[in-house]
């Protein structure tokens, strides 16, 4: 925990309650190019505005982790998914049926939309989710699809409240939207919808048999056991 103590000794970020005023403050920080910690339906995350120059790199720097993995986008609603990704029949059905909730859909990127290379790790795909929590949806509504990763130092436990975020990340972030203790629970289920037959990349919050039943009920072939 040495690194966490070192982070906490630096200037602390501003902490505001997760209410209408706090969300307005968070949107203002994001629009100004800052990094915000926010509650979600699982754990806290840190996010930046998608169009912030170097913003994705700053998320990784805050976590003290090399940019070796793609970052998902949290959305305000399913309509935002079409601004970023190619939403096929399977992805559209799962989004309509399960979002908001613990389901991440990996879809092909839209070729006409320029995204930061660090966001996707150079891959032609992107992970999208509408969380079952009003805070990230409000921020995504204010600034657009929100690149988000977990609010913790690499190798440290995920922070579950504002105090834990400040202790771990300190001055590497600009504002904490304090929504109390995070609910925790499993990470989102991740479904690959980049081919004609969707498959599971990670089992999680949404039972995979529910996903399979939704697809099968619509006559969509899949590879979900």
Legacy VTK file of the C-alpha trace (Angstrom):
# vtk DataFile Version 3.0
C-alpha trace
ASCII
DATASET POLYDATA
POINTS 225 float
0.000 0.000 0.000
3.032 2.297 -0.167
2.041 3.808 -3.494
-1.438 4.595 -2.222
-0.024 6.496 0.751
2.311 8.443 -1.533
-0.632 9.403 -3.775
-2.703 10.578 -0.812
0.086 12.896 0.368
-0.278 15.045 -2.757
-2.972 17.685 -3.221
-6.341 16.006 -2.879
-9.002 16.274 -5.596
-12.245 18.130 -4.995
-14.995 15.877 -3.604
-18.633 16.736 -4.356
-21.848 14.833 -3.632
-23.471 12.803 -6.376
-26.461 15.065 -6.855
-27.568 17.428 -9.607
-25.082 20.102 -8.578
-22.248 17.610 -8.229
-22.936 16.140 -11.648
-22.972 19.620 -13.188
-19.577 20.267 -11.571
-18.276 16.949 -12.887
-19.445 17.740 -16.421
-17.692 21.122 -16.216
-14.437 19.441 -15.126
-14.703 16.898 -17.953
-15.379 19.619 -20.537
-12.300 21.449 -19.268
-10.150 18.370 -19.886
-10.089 17.005 -16.338
-10.322 13.517 -14.857
-13.370 12.623 -12.737
-13.980 9.677 -10.428
-17.602 8.558 -10.519
-19.835 5.858 -9.056
-21.247 3.161 -11.315
-23.529 0.186 -10.761
-20.506 -1.941 -9.758
-17.385 -0.069 -8.591
-16.116 3.480 -8.939
-14.486 4.446 -12.218
-12.370 7.308 -13.508
-13.271 8.951 -16.770
-12.431 11.766 -19.142
-14.151 13.413 -22.087
-13.562 11.454 -25.268
-12.242 14.508 -27.136
-9.713 15.517 -24.444
-6.218 15.494 -26.006
-4.163 12.927 -24.092
-7.117 12.135 -21.830
-6.961 8.350 -22.245
-3.227 8.382 -21.550
-3.902 10.383 -18.395
-6.356 7.720 -17.193
-3.620 5.109 -17.490
-1.098 7.410 -15.834
-3.474 7.918 -12.891
-3.649 4.142 -12.451
0.139 3.804 -12.977
-0.489 1.185 -15.610
0.830 1.003 -19.157
-1.814 1.458 -21.885
-1.948 -2.248 -22.633
-5.712 -2.691 -22.739
-8.601 -0.976 -24.447
-10.888 1.295 -22.416
-14.660 0.872 -22.610
-17.126 3.694 -23.152
-20.018 4.290 -20.766
-23.082 5.663 -22.537
-26.124 7.727 -21.630
-28.487 5.520 -23.631
-28.459 2.928 -26.430
-28.725 5.657 -29.081
-25.195 6.827 -28.248
-23.870 3.401 -29.215
-24.626 4.125 -32.867
-22.488 7.282 -32.708
-19.414 5.114 -32.083
-20.012 1.542 -33.221
-21.543 -0.563 -35.975
-24.597 -1.976 -34.208
-25.799 -5.161 -35.831
-28.971 -7.130 -35.167
-27.613 -9.060 -32.188
-26.050 -6.036 -30.500
-29.199 -3.957 -31.043
-31.393 -6.660 -29.521
-29.170 -7.157 -26.460
-28.875 -3.413 -25.917
-32.642 -2.936 -26.143
-33.337 -5.870 -23.812
-30.624 -5.600 -21.155
-29.378 -1.999 -21.025
-29.085 -0.283 -18.659
-27.213 -3.056 -16.885
-24.086 -5.115 -16.475
-23.550 -5.979 -20.129
-20.672 -4.744 -22.287
-21.049 -5.178 -26.035
-17.914 -5.317 -28.170
-18.751 -4.077 -31.651
-16.831 -2.874 -34.718
-15.856 0.781 -34.640
-17.548 3.081 -37.118
-14.987 3.764 -39.853
-16.131 7.376 -40.190
-15.527 8.202 -36.502
-12.025 9.077 -35.338
-11.178 7.682 -31.905
-7.979 8.055 -29.855
-5.617 5.153 -30.567
-5.098 4.639 -26.833
-8.832 4.063 -26.366
-8.922 0.849 -28.362
-5.290 -0.243 -28.235
-5.297 -0.035 -32.017
-8.100 -2.621 -32.372
-10.929 -2.070 -34.879
-13.480 -2.717 -32.111
-14.861 -0.875 -29.086
-16.595 -1.946 -25.852
-19.847 -0.115 -25.030
-22.129 -0.188 -21.977
-25.099 1.722 -20.566
-24.674 1.309 -16.774
-27.555 0.881 -14.361
-26.595 4.021 -12.424
-27.749 7.576 -13.111
-24.385 9.287 -12.494
-22.383 7.913 -15.438
-25.415 8.245 -17.695
-25.760 11.911 -16.710
-22.083 12.589 -17.403
-22.231 10.794 -20.754
-25.312 12.842 -21.602
-23.348 15.998 -20.795
-20.070 15.277 -22.617
-20.766 12.267 -24.863
-19.617 8.637 -24.573
-17.319 8.470 -21.559
-14.022 6.519 -21.560
-13.945 4.876 -18.126
-11.700 2.490 -16.236
-11.732 1.327 -12.623
-10.711 3.838 -9.924
-7.648 2.158 -8.442
-3.900 1.950 -8.776
-2.670 -0.996 -10.795
-2.387 -3.983 -8.468
-4.432 -2.371 -5.686
-8.026 -3.268 -4.727
-10.751 -1.300 -6.510
-11.736 1.739 -4.453
-15.275 1.446 -3.078
-15.792 4.979 -1.747
-14.531 8.550 -2.088
-11.981 8.156 0.709
-10.457 5.107 -0.945
-10.228 6.938 -4.278
-8.471 9.930 -2.731
-6.076 7.633 -0.838
-5.104 5.736 -3.976
-5.234 8.310 -6.758
-4.695 11.644 -4.991
-3.858 14.581 -7.228
-3.796 12.462 -10.395
-7.539 13.139 -10.678
-9.417 16.431 -10.441
-12.800 15.652 -8.903
-14.589 12.817 -7.091
-18.338 12.460 -7.469
-19.192 10.961 -4.077
-22.072 8.507 -4.315
-21.324 6.653 -1.063
-20.094 3.087 -0.921
-20.103 1.308 -4.272
-22.422 -1.661 -4.595
-19.674 -3.964 -5.826
-20.649 -7.280 -7.340
-19.332 -8.971 -10.455
-17.968 -7.081 -13.423
-20.092 -6.755 -16.525
-20.624 -9.681 -18.852
-18.781 -9.015 -22.115
-20.251 -10.234 -25.396
-18.375 -10.101 -28.695
-20.797 -8.899 -31.362
-18.193 -8.313 -34.062
-19.155 -11.416 -36.063
-22.403 -13.055 -37.190
-22.328 -15.396 -34.175
-21.956 -13.561 -30.839
-19.759 -15.194 -28.202
-18.829 -14.645 -24.557
-15.558 -12.883 -23.796
-16.219 -12.651 -20.041
-18.997 -14.038 -17.855
-20.186 -11.591 -15.227
-23.177 -9.667 -13.927
-25.648 -10.770 -16.604
-26.081 -14.578 -16.754
-24.844 -15.899 -20.084
-27.841 -18.226 -20.344
-30.083 -15.149 -20.328
-28.069 -13.679 -23.202
-28.280 -16.972 -25.096
-32.052 -17.177 -24.544
-32.601 -13.628 -25.839
-30.647 -14.342 -29.003
-32.193 -17.755 -29.562
-35.684 -16.318 -29.050
-35.039 -13.947 -31.945
-33.621 -16.673 -34.146
-30.074 -15.268 -33.986
-27.323 -17.888 -34.163
-24.642 -17.619 -31.484
-21.748 -19.419 -29.821
-22.843 -18.847 -26.223
-22.843 -22.095 -24.257
LINES 1 226
225 0 1 2 3 4 5 6 7 8 9 10 11 12 13 14 15 16 17 18 19 20 21 22 23 24 25 26 27 28 29 30 31 32 33 34 35 36 37 38 39 40 41 42 43 44 45 46 47 48 49 50 51 52 53 54 55 56 57 58 59 60 61 62 63 64 65 66 67 68 69 70 71 72 73 74 75 76 77 78 79 80 81 82 83 84 85 86 87 88 89 90 91 92 93 94 95 96 97 98 99 100 101 102 103 104 105 106 107 108 109 110 111 112 113 114 115 116 117 118 119 120 121 122 123 124 125 126 127 128 129 130 131 132 133 134 135 136 137 138 139 140 141 142 143 144 145 146 147 148 149 150 151 152 153 154 155 156 157 158 159 160 161 162 163 164 165 166 167 168 169 170 171 172 173 174 175 176 177 178 179 180 181 182 183 184 185 186 187 188 189 190 191 192 193 194 195 196 197 198 199 200 201 202 203 204 205 206 207 208 209 210 211 212 213 214 215 216 217 218 219 220 221 222 223 224
